[in-house]
Amino acid sequence: MKATDIMSYSQINETDKTYVDEIKASILANGWQGSPILVCESQGRLITGSHRLAALKDIYDNEWVFDLDSLGDVAEPVDDILDAWCEENDCTIDDIPYDCLSQVFAGTWVEQYADNIIEW
């Protein structure tokens, strides 16, 4: 998914402005680096990436000449993984352990980004 596809999504965590500014500077200098932002597309919500989304929104709001879509895909929907985990655990997306996402994503393609996901 492109950055413009997730601009309306809400952050899931509080953000630190200094860190957001560092991410913004990195994006402007180097493009998109690292793991994708994980989203639940069907509900229009983030699973990871509050700081990265805040940086993208800052670029969108303040860097008029920068084309966010030139970054390529910055987010990946994980609805199928979330649905399977919720079914297996007889719960809803609201019950996902955001502070320990390894419970949800271990053994899936997301695991390749484990070192980049603080909540892993």
C-alpha contacts under 8 A as a table, 3 or more apart, distances in Angstrom:
res1	aa1	res2	aa2	distance
1	M	5	D	6.19
1	M	6	I	7.69
1	M	72	G	7.82
1	M	73	D	4.85
1	M	74	V	6.07
1	M	75	A	4.98
1	M	76	E	5.95
1	M	77	P	7.71
2	K	5	D	5.29
2	K	6	I	7.20
2	K	68	L	7.72
2	K	69	D	5.84
2	K	71	L	7.59
2	K	72	G	5.96
2	K	73	D	4.68
2	K	74	V	5.67
2	K	75	A	6.61
3	A	6	I	5.54
3	A	7	M	6.43
3	A	56	L	7.02
3	A	68	L	6.13
3	A	69	D	6.36
3	A	71	L	7.79
3	A	72	G	7.97
3	A	73	D	7.14
3	A	74	V	5.99
3	A	75	A	7.22
4	T	7	M	5.29
4	T	68	L	6.91
4	T	69	D	6.86
5	D	8	S	7.66
6	I	9	Y	5.31
6	I	44	G	7.65
6	I	75	A	7.87
7	M	53	L	7.61
7	M	57	K	6.58
8	S	44	G	7.82
9	Y	44	G	5.75
9	Y	45	R	5.37
9	Y	46	L	6.57
10	S	45	R	6.30
10	S	46	L	6.80
11	Q	14	E	7.40
11	Q	45	R	7.88
11	Q	46	L	6.48
11	Q	49	G	7.60
11	Q	50	S	4.74
11	Q	51	H	7.99
11	Q	53	L	7.26
11	Q	54	A	7.62
12	I	46	L	6.34
12	I	47	I	7.21
12	I	48	T	7.49
12	I	50	S	5.98
13	N	50	S	5.90
14	E	50	S	7.45
15	T	19	Y	7.76
15	T	20	V	7.19
15	T	50	S	6.71
15	T	51	H	5.71
15	T	54	A	7.72
16	D	19	Y	5.40
16	D	20	V	6.22
16	D	51	H	7.46
17	K	20	V	4.93
17	K	21	D	6.04
18	T	21	D	5.12
18	T	22	E	6.31
19	Y	22	E	5.01
19	Y	23	I	6.27
19	Y	51	H	7.22
20	V	23	I	5.14
20	V	24	K	6.09
20	V	51	H	5.46
20	V	52	R	6.85
20	V	54	A	6.41
20	V	55	A	5.20
21	D	24	K	4.97
21	D	25	A	6.14
21	D	55	A	6.67
22	E	25	A	5.19
22	E	26	S	6.21
23	I	26	S	5.03
23	I	27	I	6.13
23	I	51	H	7.70
23	I	52	R	6.61
23	I	55	A	6.12
24	K	27	I	5.13
24	K	28	L	6.18
24	K	52	R	7.89
24	K	55	A	4.85
24	K	56	L	6.89
24	K	58	D	7.52
24	K	59	I	6.89
25	A	28	L	5.18
25	A	29	A	6.11
26	S	29	A	5.12
26	S	30	N	5.61
26	S	31	G	7.03
27	I	30	N	5.28
27	I	31	G	4.42
27	I	32	W	5.52
27	I	33	Q	7.42
28	L	31	G	5.89
30	N	33	Q	7.36
31	G	71	L	5.93
32	W	71	L	5.76
32	W	72	G	7.85
32	W	74	V	6.95
34	G	116	N	7.39
35	S	113	Y	5.95
35	S	116	N	6.68
36	P	73	D	7.68
36	P	74	V	5.09
36	P	75	A	4.71
36	P	76	E	6.05
37	I	46	L	7.51
37	I	47	I	7.57
37	I	48	T	5.63
37	I	49	G	5.09
37	I	52	R	7.60
37	I	53	L	7.95
37	I	74	V	6.15
37	I	75	A	4.32
37	I	76	E	6.21
38	L	46	L	6.25
38	L	47	I	5.25
38	L	48	T	5.22
38	L	49	G	7.02
38	L	75	A	5.72
38	L	76	E	5.21
38	L	77	P	5.92
38	L	78	V	6.39
39	V	44	G	7.26
39	V	45	R	5.78
39	V	46	L	4.46
39	V	47	I	5.10
39	V	48	T	7.01
39	V	75	A	6.75
39	V	76	E	6.12
39	V	77	P	4.80
39	V	78	V	6.01
39	V	79	D	7.52
40	C	43	Q	5.65
40	C	44	G	5.90
40	C	45	R	5.35
40	C	46	L	6.23
40	C	47	I	6.72
40	C	77	P	5.52
40	C	78	V	5.80
40	C	79	D	5.14
40	C	82	L	7.85
41	E	44	G	4.86
41	E	45	R	6.63
41	E	77	P	5.55
41	E	78	V	7.59
41	E	79	D	6.56
42	S	79	D	7.00
46	L	49	G	6.88
46	L	50	S	7.47
47	I	98	Y	7.35
48	T	117	I	7.72
49	G	52	R	5.10
49	G	53	L	5.91
50	S	53	L	5.19
50	S	54	A	6.08
51	H	54	A	5.04
51	H	55	A	6.22
52	R	55	A	5.06
52	R	56	L	6.24
53	L	56	L	4.97
53	L	57	K	6.08
54	A	57	K	5.07
54	A	58	D	6.14
55	A	58	D	5.05
55	A	59	I	6.26
56	L	59	I	5.07
56	L	60	Y	6.10
56	L	68	L	7.73
57	K	60	Y	4.88
57	K	61	D	6.04
58	D	61	D	5.12
58	D	62	N	5.90
58	D	63	E	7.72
59	I	62	N	5.27
59	I	63	E	4.99
59	I	64	W	7.84
59	I	66	F	7.43
59	I	68	L	7.89
60	Y	63	E	6.02
60	Y	64	W	6.98
60	Y	66	F	7.72
60	Y	68	L	7.06
61	D	64	W	7.24
63	E	66	F	5.57
64	W	67	D	7.93
67	D	70	S	5.49
67	D	71	L	7.72
68	L	71	L	5.68
68	L	72	G	7.96
69	D	72	G	5.66
69	D	73	D	7.88
71	L	74	V	7.08
73	D	76	E	7.64
78	V	81	I	5.43
78	V	82	L	6.24
79	D	82	L	5.06
79	D	83	D	5.89
80	D	83	D	5.14
80	D	84	A	6.17
81	I	84	A	5.21
81	I	85	W	6.15
81	I	104	V	7.57
81	I	105	F	7.29
81	I	108	T	7.87
82	L	85	W	5.12
82	L	86	C	6.00
82	L	93	I	7.03
82	L	104	V	7.11
83	D	86	C	5.16
83	D	87	E	6.06
83	D	93	I	7.85
84	A	87	E	5.13
84	A	88	E	6.07
85	W	88	E	5.08
85	W	89	N	6.06
85	W	104	V	6.16
86	C	89	N	5.07
86	C	90	D	5.62
86	C	91	C	4.90
86	C	92	T	5.53
86	C	93	I	6.64
86	C	96	I	7.85
87	E	90	D	5.02
87	E	91	C	6.54
87	E	92	T	7.97
91	C	94	D	7.91
91	C	95	D	6.16
92	T	95	D	5.50
92	T	96	I	7.33
93	I	96	I	5.44
96	I	101	L	7.81
96	I	104	V	7.53
97	P	100	C	5.38
97	P	101	L	6.02
97	P	103	Q	7.48
97	P	104	V	7.81
98	Y	101	L	5.58
98	Y	119	E	6.75
99	D	119	E	5.02
99	D	120	W	7.36
100	C	103	Q	6.24
100	C	119	E	5.25
100	C	120	W	5.25
101	L	104	V	5.33
101	L	105	F	6.20
101	L	119	E	5.82
101	L	120	W	4.91
102	S	105	F	5.08
102	S	106	A	5.05
102	S	111	E	7.79
102	S	114	A	7.82
102	S	119	E	7.81
102	S	120	W	4.91
103	Q	106	A	6.10
105	F	108	T	5.48
105	F	109	W	7.82
105	F	110	V	5.98
105	F	111	E	6.23
106	A	110	V	7.51
106	A	111	E	5.71
107	G	110	V	7.92
107	G	111	E	6.36
108	T	111	E	5.70
109	W	112	Q	6.11
110	V	113	Y	5.71
110	V	114	A	7.09
111	E	114	A	5.00
112	Q	115	D	7.77
113	Y	116	N	5.35
113	Y	117	I	6.48
114	A	117	I	5.27
114	A	118	I	7.96
114	A	120	W	5.94
115	D	118	I	7.43
115	D	120	W	7.69
117	I	120	W	5.39
